């Protein structure tokens, strides 16, 4: 099964810790891709089994290019 997780924050906190732990545990039995914003500080906390996809657009709430880039990433990954 292909699993895609997306976190829309760049800092480190409780939700991000859960996100990283979930990705790492799921990657033991499934193909996991984590979609992250650029300049994410917790990028190095993932195991090598987790694929990382980084969105390069400006990470603001109303940026249509970021949404388009996210859509393109999901189409390319094709989660199941």
Backbone atoms as SQL, in Angstrom:
CREATE TABLE atoms (id INTEGER PRIMARY KEY, chain TEXT, resi INTEGER, resn TEXT, atom TEXT, x REAL, y REAL, z REAL);
INSERT INTO atoms VALUES
  (1, 'A', 1, 'UNK', 'N', 0.837, -1.163, 0.000),
  (2, 'A', 1, 'UNK', 'CA', 0.000, 0.000, 0.000),
  (3, 'A', 1, 'UNK', 'C', 0.895, 1.243, 0.000),
  (4, 'A', 2, 'UNK', 'N', 0.542, 2.227, -0.802),
  (5, 'A', 2, 'UNK', 'CA', 1.252, 3.504, -0.831),
  (6, 'A', 2, 'UNK', 'C', 0.508, 4.494, 0.055),
  (7, 'A', 3, 'UNK', 'N', 1.198, 5.030, 1.027),
  (8, 'A', 3, 'UNK', 'CA', 0.606, 5.979, 1.964),
  (9, 'A', 3, 'UNK', 'C', 1.294, 7.322, 1.804),
  (10, 'A', 4, 'UNK', 'N', 0.491, 8.388, 1.752),
  (11, 'A', 4, 'UNK', 'CA', 1.035, 9.740, 1.665),
  (12, 'A', 4, 'UNK', 'C', 0.562, 10.520, 2.886),
  (13, 'A', 5, 'UNK', 'N', 1.502, 11.156, 3.560),
  (14, 'A', 5, 'UNK', 'CA', 1.211, 12.014, 4.699),
  (15, 'A', 5, 'UNK', 'C', 1.669, 13.417, 4.348),
  (16, 'A', 6, 'UNK', 'N', 0.891, 14.428, 4.744),
  (17, 'A', 6, 'UNK', 'CA', 1.248, 15.823, 4.470),
  (18, 'A', 6, 'UNK', 'C', 1.164, 16.623, 5.749),
  (19, 'A', 7, 'UNK', 'N', 2.214, 17.389, 6.035),
  (20, 'A', 7, 'UNK', 'CA', 2.216, 18.282, 7.183),
  (21, 'A', 7, 'UNK', 'C', 2.460, 19.694, 6.688),
  (22, 'A', 8, 'UNK', 'N', 1.552, 20.600, 7.038),
  (23, 'A', 8, 'UNK', 'CA', 1.613, 21.972, 6.537),
  (24, 'A', 8, 'UNK', 'C', 2.248, 22.919, 7.548),
  (25, 'A', 9, 'UNK', 'N', 3.292, 22.464, 8.212),
  (26, 'A', 9, 'UNK', 'CA', 4.024, 23.352, 9.118),
  (27, 'A', 9, 'UNK', 'C', 5.510, 23.069, 8.976),
  (28, 'A', 10, 'UNK', 'N', 6.311, 24.058, 9.315),
  (29, 'A', 10, 'UNK', 'CA', 7.757, 23.928, 9.163),
  (30, 'A', 10, 'UNK', 'C', 8.469, 23.778, 10.497),
  (31, 'A', 11, 'UNK', 'N', 7.808, 24.110, 11.580),
  (32, 'A', 11, 'UNK', 'CA', 8.429, 24.064, 12.900),
  (33, 'A', 11, 'UNK', 'C', 8.327, 22.693, 13.536),
  (34, 'A', 12, 'UNK', 'N', 8.841, 22.577, 14.753),
  (35, 'A', 12, 'UNK', 'CA', 8.826, 21.313, 15.473),
  (36, 'A', 12, 'UNK', 'C', 7.961, 21.460, 16.713),
  (37, 'A', 13, 'UNK', 'N', 7.020, 20.550, 16.885),
  (38, 'A', 13, 'UNK', 'CA', 6.140, 20.568, 18.045),
  (39, 'A', 13, 'UNK', 'C', 5.499, 19.203, 18.218),
  (40, 'A', 14, 'UNK', 'N', 4.447, 19.145, 18.998),
  (41, 'A', 14, 'UNK', 'CA', 3.790, 17.879, 19.304),
  (42, 'A', 14, 'UNK', 'C', 3.163, 17.205, 18.101),
  (43, 'A', 15, 'UNK', 'N', 2.448, 17.965, 17.276),
  (44, 'A', 15, 'UNK', 'CA', 1.803, 17.383, 16.095),
  (45, 'A', 15, 'UNK', 'C', 2.845, 16.866, 15.116),
  (46, 'A', 16, 'UNK', 'N', 3.926, 17.601, 14.963),
  (47, 'A', 16, 'UNK', 'CA', 4.994, 17.182, 14.048),
  (48, 'A', 16, 'UNK', 'C', 5.687, 15.919, 14.564),
  (49, 'A', 17, 'UNK', 'N', 5.830, 15.805, 15.877),
  (50, 'A', 17, 'UNK', 'CA', 6.432, 14.602, 16.470),
  (51, 'A', 17, 'UNK', 'C', 5.569, 13.376, 16.169),
  (52, 'A', 18, 'UNK', 'N', 4.261, 13.518, 16.338),
  (53, 'A', 18, 'UNK', 'CA', 3.334, 12.422, 16.028),
  (54, 'A', 18, 'UNK', 'C', 3.404, 12.083, 14.544),
  (55, 'A', 19, 'UNK', 'N', 3.452, 13.099, 13.697),
  (56, 'A', 19, 'UNK', 'CA', 3.540, 12.917, 12.248),
  (57, 'A', 19, 'UNK', 'C', 4.775, 12.107, 11.872),
  (58, 'A', 20, 'UNK', 'N', 5.926, 12.474, 12.407),
  (59, 'A', 20, 'UNK', 'CA', 7.180, 11.782, 12.099),
  (60, 'A', 20, 'UNK', 'C', 7.136, 10.349, 12.615),
  (61, 'A', 21, 'UNK', 'N', 6.674, 10.156, 13.843),
  (62, 'A', 21, 'UNK', 'CA', 6.603, 8.801, 14.413),
  (63, 'A', 21, 'UNK', 'C', 5.650, 7.918, 13.622),
  (64, 'A', 22, 'UNK', 'N', 4.518, 8.466, 13.201),
  (65, 'A', 22, 'UNK', 'CA', 3.555, 7.702, 12.406),
  (66, 'A', 22, 'UNK', 'C', 4.156, 7.291, 11.072),
  (67, 'A', 23, 'UNK', 'N', 4.803, 8.239, 10.393),
  (68, 'A', 23, 'UNK', 'CA', 5.449, 7.916, 9.109),
  (69, 'A', 23, 'UNK', 'C', 6.504, 6.833, 9.282),
  (70, 'A', 24, 'UNK', 'N', 7.328, 6.970, 10.306),
  (71, 'A', 24, 'UNK', 'CA', 8.403, 6.004, 10.534),
  (72, 'A', 24, 'UNK', 'C', 7.857, 4.607, 10.829),
  (73, 'A', 25, 'UNK', 'N', 6.812, 4.515, 11.639),
  (74, 'A', 25, 'UNK', 'CA', 6.238, 3.210, 11.960),
  (75, 'A', 25, 'UNK', 'C', 5.530, 2.586, 10.758),
  (76, 'A', 26, 'UNK', 'N', 4.775, 3.389, 10.021),
  (77, 'A', 26, 'UNK', 'CA', 4.076, 2.862, 8.843),
  (78, 'A', 26, 'UNK', 'C', 5.047, 2.398, 7.765),
  (79, 'A', 27, 'UNK', 'N', 6.223, 3.022, 7.700),
  (80, 'A', 27, 'UNK', 'CA', 7.183, 2.669, 6.654),
  (81, 'A', 27, 'UNK', 'C', 7.776, 1.277, 6.849),
  (82, 'A', 28, 'UNK', 'N', 7.576, 0.689, 8.013),
  (83, 'A', 28, 'UNK', 'CA', 8.073, -0.674, 8.250),
  (84, 'A', 28, 'UNK', 'C', 7.314, -1.704, 7.422),
  (85, 'A', 29, 'UNK', 'N', 6.033, -1.416, 7.126),
  (86, 'A', 29, 'UNK', 'CA', 5.198, -2.371, 6.397),
  (87, 'A', 29, 'UNK', 'C', 4.631, -1.842, 5.086),
  (88, 'A', 30, 'UNK', 'N', 4.767, -0.532, 4.834),
  (89, 'A', 30, 'UNK', 'CA', 4.167, 0.081, 3.657),
  (90, 'A', 30, 'UNK', 'C', 5.132, 1.082, 3.032),
  (91, 'A', 31, 'UNK', 'N', 4.841, 1.469, 1.791),
  (92, 'A', 31, 'UNK', 'CA', 5.604, 2.537, 1.125),
  (93, 'A', 31, 'UNK', 'C', 5.008, 3.865, 1.576),
  (94, 'A', 32, 'UNK', 'N', 5.787, 4.663, 2.294),
  (95, 'A', 32, 'UNK', 'CA', 5.300, 5.917, 2.858),
  (96, 'A', 32, 'UNK', 'C', 6.053, 7.081, 2.226),
  (97, 'A', 33, 'UNK', 'N', 5.290, 8.101, 1.829),
  (98, 'A', 33, 'UNK', 'CA', 5.862, 9.343, 1.338),
  (99, 'A', 33, 'UNK', 'C', 5.356, 10.472, 2.220),
  (100, 'A', 34, 'UNK', 'N', 6.274, 11.277, 2.723),
  (101, 'A', 34, 'UNK', 'CA', 5.922, 12.450, 3.516),
  (102, 'A', 34, 'UNK', 'C', 6.090, 13.680, 2.636),
  (103, 'A', 35, 'UNK', 'N', 5.025, 14.450, 2.497),
  (104, 'A', 35, 'UNK', 'CA', 5.093, 15.691, 1.738),
  (105, 'A', 35, 'UNK', 'C', 5.308, 16.823, 2.738),
  (106, 'A', 36, 'UNK', 'N', 6.388, 17.559, 2.548),
  (107, 'A', 36, 'UNK', 'CA', 6.780, 18.611, 3.479),
  (108, 'A', 36, 'UNK', 'C', 6.916, 19.944, 2.761),
  (109, 'A', 37, 'UNK', 'N', 6.784, 21.014, 3.516),
  (110, 'A', 37, 'UNK', 'CA', 7.054, 22.343, 3.000),
  (111, 'A', 37, 'UNK', 'C', 8.561, 22.564, 2.962),
  (112, 'A', 38, 'UNK', 'N', 8.994, 23.498, 2.144),
  (113, 'A', 38, 'UNK', 'CA', 10.426, 23.786, 2.078),
  (114, 'A', 38, 'UNK', 'C', 10.887, 24.347, 3.429),
  (115, 'A', 39, 'UNK', 'N', 12.150, 24.166, 3.733),
  (116, 'A', 39, 'UNK', 'CA', 12.768, 24.649, 4.972),
  (117, 'A', 39, 'UNK', 'C', 12.156, 24.039, 6.226),
  (118, 'A', 40, 'UNK', 'N', 11.672, 22.819, 6.143),
  (119, 'A', 40, 'UNK', 'CA', 11.123, 22.131, 7.306),
  (120, 'A', 40, 'UNK', 'C', 12.265, 21.686, 8.213),
  (121, 'A', 41, 'UNK', 'N', 12.166, 22.019, 9.498),
  (122, 'A', 41, 'UNK', 'CA', 13.278, 21.763, 10.417),
  (123, 'A', 41, 'UNK', 'C', 13.369, 20.300, 10.864),
  (124, 'A', 42, 'UNK', 'N', 12.327, 19.522, 10.718),
  (125, 'A', 42, 'UNK', 'CA', 12.342, 18.142, 11.203),
  (126, 'A', 42, 'UNK', 'C', 12.558, 17.129, 10.083),
  (127, 'A', 43, 'UNK', 'N', 13.018, 17.552, 8.942),
  (128, 'A', 43, 'UNK', 'CA', 13.241, 16.666, 7.790),
  (129, 'A', 43, 'UNK', 'C', 14.196, 15.507, 8.129),
  (130, 'A', 44, 'UNK', 'N', 15.183, 15.741, 8.953),
  (131, 'A', 44, 'UNK', 'CA', 16.190, 14.725, 9.261),
  (132, 'A', 44, 'UNK', 'C', 15.716, 13.700, 10.296),
  (133, 'A', 45, 'UNK', 'N', 14.519, 13.809, 10.797),
  (134, 'A', 45, 'UNK', 'CA', 14.020, 12.888, 11.820),
  (135, 'A', 45, 'UNK', 'C', 13.336, 11.648, 11.224),
  (136, 'A', 46, 'UNK', 'N', 13.171, 11.602, 9.922),
  (137, 'A', 46, 'UNK', 'CA', 12.541, 10.455, 9.277),
  (138, 'A', 46, 'UNK', 'C', 13.566, 9.345, 9.051),
  (139, 'A', 47, 'UNK', 'N', 13.098, 8.104, 9.092),
  (140, 'A', 47, 'UNK', 'CA', 13.978, 6.980, 8.767),
  (141, 'A', 47, 'UNK', 'C', 14.236, 6.981, 7.258),
  (142, 'A', 48, 'UNK', 'N', 15.288, 6.310, 6.816),
  (143, 'A', 48, 'UNK', 'CA', 15.568, 6.254, 5.372),
  (144, 'A', 48, 'UNK', 'C', 14.469, 5.567, 4.558),
  (145, 'A', 49, 'UNK', 'N', 13.590, 4.810, 5.216),
  (146, 'A', 49, 'UNK', 'CA', 12.509, 4.115, 4.512),
  (147, 'A', 49, 'UNK', 'C', 11.390, 5.064, 4.071),
  (148, 'A', 50, 'UNK', 'N', 11.330, 6.258, 4.635),
  (149, 'A', 50, 'UNK', 'CA', 10.285, 7.228, 4.300),
  (150, 'A', 50, 'UNK', 'C', 10.783, 8.099, 3.147),
  (151, 'A', 51, 'UNK', 'N', 10.024, 8.126, 2.064),
  (152, 'A', 51, 'UNK', 'CA', 10.352, 9.009, 0.941),
  (153, 'A', 51, 'UNK', 'C', 9.886, 10.419, 1.280),
  (154, 'A', 52, 'UNK', 'N', 10.704, 11.408, 0.932),
  (155, 'A', 52, 'UNK', 'CA', 10.388, 12.794, 1.219),
  (156, 'A', 52, 'UNK', 'C', 10.121, 13.524, -0.091),
  (157, 'A', 53, 'UNK', 'N', 9.001, 14.221, -0.153),
  (158, 'A', 53, 'UNK', 'CA', 8.657, 15.083, -1.281),
  (159, 'A', 53, 'UNK', 'C', 8.547, 16.494, -0.719),
  (160, 'A', 54, 'UNK', 'N', 9.348, 17.413, -1.237),
  (161, 'A', 54, 'UNK', 'CA', 9.375, 18.768, -0.717),
  (162, 'A', 54, 'UNK', 'C', 8.685, 19.720, -1.686),
  (163, 'A', 55, 'UNK', 'N', 7.732, 20.477, -1.170),
  (164, 'A', 55, 'UNK', 'CA', 7.048, 21.491, -1.967),
  (165, 'A', 55, 'UNK', 'C', 7.894, 22.758, -1.947),
  (166, 'A', 56, 'UNK', 'N', 8.154, 23.331, -3.106),
  (167, 'A', 56, 'UNK', 'CA', 9.070, 24.458, -3.213),
  (168, 'A', 56, 'UNK', 'C', 8.383, 25.823, -3.236),
  (169, 'A', 57, 'UNK', 'N', 7.078, 25.855, -3.425),
  (170, 'A', 57, 'UNK', 'CA', 6.368, 27.135, -3.491),
  (171, 'A', 57, 'UNK', 'C', 6.370, 27.828, -2.131),
  (172, 'A', 58, 'UNK', 'N', 6.106, 29.132, -2.149),
  (173, 'A', 58, 'UNK', 'CA', 6.054, 29.912, -0.917),
  (174, 'A', 58, 'UNK', 'C', 4.953, 29.360, -0.011),
  (175, 'A', 59, 'UNK', 'N', 5.286, 28.920, 1.196),
  (176, 'A', 59, 'UNK', 'CA', 4.299, 28.257, 2.052),
  (177, 'A', 59, 'UNK', 'C', 3.382, 29.227, 2.792),
  (178, 'A', 60, 'UNK', 'N', 2.524, 29.900, 2.044),
  (179, 'A', 60, 'UNK', 'CA', 1.513, 30.763, 2.650),
  (180, 'A', 60, 'UNK', 'C', 0.141, 30.142, 2.445),
  (181, 'A', 61, 'UNK', 'N', -0.775, 30.525, 3.274),
  (182, 'A', 61, 'UNK', 'CA', -2.094, 29.897, 3.296),
  (183, 'A', 61, 'UNK', 'C', -2.873, 30.051, 2.001),
  (184, 'A', 62, 'UNK', 'N', -2.738, 31.179, 1.334),
  (185, 'A', 62, 'UNK', 'CA', -3.546, 31.438, 0.136),
  (186, 'A', 62, 'UNK', 'C', -2.740, 31.394, -1.155),
  (187, 'A', 63, 'UNK', 'N', -1.689, 30.639, -1.187),
  (188, 'A', 63, 'UNK', 'CA', -0.848, 30.546, -2.370),
  (189, 'A', 63, 'UNK', 'C', -1.411, 29.466, -3.308),
  (190, 'A', 64, 'UNK', 'N', -1.980, 29.833, -4.453),
  (191, 'A', 64, 'UNK', 'CA', -2.541, 28.825, -5.359),
  (192, 'A', 64, 'UNK', 'C', -1.462, 27.936, -5.976),
  (193, 'A', 65, 'UNK', 'N', -0.254, 28.429, -6.094),
  (194, 'A', 65, 'UNK', 'CA', 0.825, 27.616, -6.658),
  (195, 'A', 65, 'UNK', 'C', 1.193, 26.467, -5.731),
  (196, 'A', 66, 'UNK', 'N', 1.103, 26.701, -4.421),
  (197, 'A', 66, 'UNK', 'CA', 1.383, 25.643, -3.456),
  (198, 'A', 66, 'UNK', 'C', 0.330, 24.542, -3.566),
  (199, 'A', 67, 'UNK', 'N', -0.931, 24.928, -3.703),
  (200, 'A', 67, 'UNK', 'CA', -1.994, 23.934, -3.866),
  (201, 'A', 67, 'UNK', 'C', -1.823, 23.146, -5.159),
  (202, 'A', 68, 'UNK', 'N', -1.447, 23.835, -6.217),
  (203, 'A', 68, 'UNK', 'CA', -1.215, 23.167, -7.494),
  (204, 'A', 68, 'UNK', 'C', -0.036, 22.196, -7.379),
  (205, 'A', 69, 'UNK', 'N', 1.009, 22.622, -6.709),
  (206, 'A', 69, 'UNK', 'CA', 2.179, 21.757, -6.522),
  (207, 'A', 69, 'UNK', 'C', 1.822, 20.528, -5.686),
  (208, 'A', 70, 'UNK', 'N', 0.981, 20.701, -4.680),
  (209, 'A', 70, 'UNK', 'CA', 0.526, 19.577, -3.869),
  (210, 'A', 70, 'UNK', 'C', -0.298, 18.609, -4.712),
  (211, 'A', 71, 'UNK', 'N', -1.187, 19.130, -5.535),
  (212, 'A', 71, 'UNK', 'CA', -1.986, 18.290, -6.428),
  (213, 'A', 71, 'UNK', 'C', -1.094, 17.495, -7.369),
  (214, 'A', 72, 'UNK', 'N', -0.105, 18.154, -7.972),
  (215, 'A', 72, 'UNK', 'CA', 0.820, 17.474, -8.897),
  (216, 'A', 72, 'UNK', 'C', 1.615, 16.382, -8.167),
  (217, 'A', 73, 'UNK', 'N', 2.029, 16.644, -6.946),
  (218, 'A', 73, 'UNK', 'CA', 2.768, 15.644, -6.175),
  (219, 'A', 73, 'UNK', 'C', 1.901, 14.424, -5.902),
  (220, 'A', 74, 'UNK', 'N', 0.637, 14.638, -5.551),
  (221, 'A', 74, 'UNK', 'CA', -0.268, 13.522, -5.302),
  (222, 'A', 74, 'UNK', 'C', -0.546, 12.726, -6.573),
  (223, 'A', 75, 'UNK', 'N', -0.659, 13.408, -7.691),
  (224, 'A', 75, 'UNK', 'CA', -0.866, 12.707, -8.957),
  (225, 'A', 75, 'UNK', 'C', 0.356, 11.878, -9.332),
  (226, 'A', 76, 'UNK', 'N', 1.529, 12.376, -9.030),
  (227, 'A', 76, 'UNK', 'CA', 2.760, 11.654, -9.348),
  (228, 'A', 76, 'UNK', 'C', 2.961, 10.439, -8.443),
  (229, 'A', 77, 'UNK', 'N', 2.656, 10.600, -7.151),
  (230, 'A', 77, 'UNK', 'CA', 2.859, 9.517, -6.167),
  (231, 'A', 77, 'UNK', 'C', 1.803, 8.423, -6.335),
  (232, 'A', 78, 'UNK', 'N', 0.575, 8.810, -6.647),
  (233, 'A', 78, 'UNK', 'CA', -0.543, 7.882, -6.819),
  (234, 'A', 78, 'UNK', 'C', -0.728, 6.968, -5.599),
  (235, 'A', 79, 'UNK', 'N', -1.135, 7.547, -4.464),
  (236, 'A', 79, 'UNK', 'CA', -1.334, 6.713, -3.284),
  (237, 'A', 79, 'UNK', 'C', -2.479, 5.732, -3.483),
  (238, 'A', 80, 'UNK', 'N', -2.390, 4.594, -2.801),
  (239, 'A', 80, 'UNK', 'CA', -3.457, 3.591, -2.914),
  (240, 'A', 80, 'UNK', 'C', -3.912, 3.106, -1.565);
